[in-house]
Amino acid sequence: MIKVQFVNIFDFLDLTFNSMPLGILSLATVLKNNKNISAEVVDFHRLYEEEKILYSKTNLDENIERCCKYLIEREPQVISFYTMANTHAFAIMMARKIKNKYPSIKILLGGP
């Protein structure tokens, strides 16, 4: 079974902006209908609000590391980051960190 994660990251510098893109919800729903694919949506803003992941106001690298660890613990084969202009740099940082440590994981970036 192929394990796919759709990731909604957020602007680590502006926690007030909160949205869940319908695109990744739609894609995950379609893939869940395929018996050979396991699809999961990871919304980091919600995880921070629910205090399931700690947030550091002063250490961006720590935040990136925690997010990457959260994703990797679920052993995905594909990670798809939803990114916009305000989150693009964070998505690239996370993608590079994951790809350097786990080169077999496929990384996708998409957005409007």
C-alpha positions as CSV (number, residue, x, y, z in Angstrom):
1,M,0.0,0.0,0.0
2,I,1.3,3.5,-0.9
3,K,1.2,5.9,2.0
4,V,0.5,9.5,0.9
5,Q,0.5,12.6,3.1
6,F,-1.1,15.9,2.1
7,V,0.4,18.6,4.3
8,N,-1.1,22.0,5.1
9,I,1.8,23.9,6.6
10,F,1.3,27.5,7.7
11,D,3.2,30.7,8.0
12,F,5.4,30.2,11.1
13,L,5.7,34.0,11.3
14,D,1.9,34.7,11.3
15,L,-0.1,32.2,13.2
16,T,-3.3,34.2,12.8
17,F,-3.9,33.0,9.2
18,N,-5.7,29.7,9.3
19,S,-7.2,27.9,6.3
20,M,-7.6,24.3,5.1
21,P,-7.3,24.2,1.4
22,L,-10.2,22.3,-0.2
23,G,-7.8,21.0,-2.9
24,I,-5.9,18.7,-0.6
25,L,-9.0,17.5,1.1
26,S,-10.5,16.6,-2.4
27,L,-7.3,14.9,-3.5
28,A,-7.1,12.9,-0.3
29,T,-10.8,11.9,-0.6
30,V,-10.3,10.6,-4.1
31,L,-7.2,8.7,-3.2
32,K,-8.9,7.1,-0.2
33,N,-11.3,5.4,-2.7
34,N,-8.3,3.5,-4.1
35,K,-7.6,0.4,-2.0
36,N,-3.9,0.5,-2.8
37,I,-3.4,4.0,-1.4
38,S,-3.5,5.3,2.2
39,A,-4.1,9.1,2.2
40,E,-3.7,11.3,5.3
41,V,-4.2,15.1,5.6
42,V,-1.8,16.7,8.1
43,D,-2.9,20.2,9.1
44,F,0.0,21.8,11.2
45,H,-2.0,24.8,12.2
46,R,-4.6,22.6,13.9
47,L,-1.9,20.4,15.5
48,Y,-0.3,23.5,17.0
49,E,-3.6,24.9,18.2
50,E,-4.4,21.6,19.8
51,E,-0.9,21.6,21.3
52,K,0.0,18.2,19.7
53,I,3.1,19.9,18.3
54,L,5.0,22.5,20.3
55,Y,5.6,25.9,18.7
56,S,8.7,28.0,19.3
57,K,8.2,31.8,18.7
58,T,12.0,32.2,18.5
59,N,13.4,29.2,16.8
60,L,12.3,28.5,13.2
61,D,14.7,25.5,12.8
62,E,13.1,23.9,15.9
63,N,9.6,24.2,14.4
64,I,10.7,22.8,11.0
65,E,12.4,19.9,12.8
66,R,9.3,19.1,14.8
67,C,7.1,19.2,11.7
68,C,9.4,16.9,9.8
69,K,9.6,14.5,12.7
70,Y,5.8,14.4,12.9
71,L,5.6,13.5,9.2
72,I,8.4,10.9,9.1
73,E,7.0,9.1,12.1
74,R,4.0,8.1,10.0
75,E,6.3,6.5,7.4
76,P,5.0,8.0,4.2
77,Q,6.2,7.1,0.8
78,V,4.9,10.4,-0.7
79,I,4.6,13.8,1.0
80,S,2.6,16.5,-0.9
81,F,3.0,20.0,0.5
82,Y,0.3,22.6,-0.1
83,T,2.2,25.9,-0.4
84,M,1.5,29.5,-1.2
85,A,3.8,32.5,-1.4
86,N,3.8,33.0,2.4
87,T,4.6,29.4,3.1
88,H,6.8,28.5,0.1
89,A,10.1,29.0,1.9
90,F,9.0,26.8,4.8
91,A,7.8,24.1,2.4
92,I,11.2,24.1,0.7
93,M,13.0,23.9,4.0
94,M,10.9,20.9,5.1
95,A,11.2,19.2,1.8
96,R,15.0,19.5,1.7
97,K,15.4,18.3,5.3
98,I,13.2,15.2,4.6
99,K,14.7,14.5,1.2
100,N,18.3,14.7,2.6
101,K,17.5,12.2,5.4
102,Y,15.0,10.0,3.5
103,P,15.8,10.1,-0.3
104,S,13.3,7.4,-1.1
105,I,10.4,9.6,-0.1
106,K,8.7,11.4,-3.0
107,I,8.1,15.1,-2.4
108,L,5.5,17.1,-4.2
109,L,4.7,20.8,-3.9
110,G,1.5,22.4,-5.1
111,G,-0.9,25.2,-4.5
112,P,-2.9,27.9,-6.2
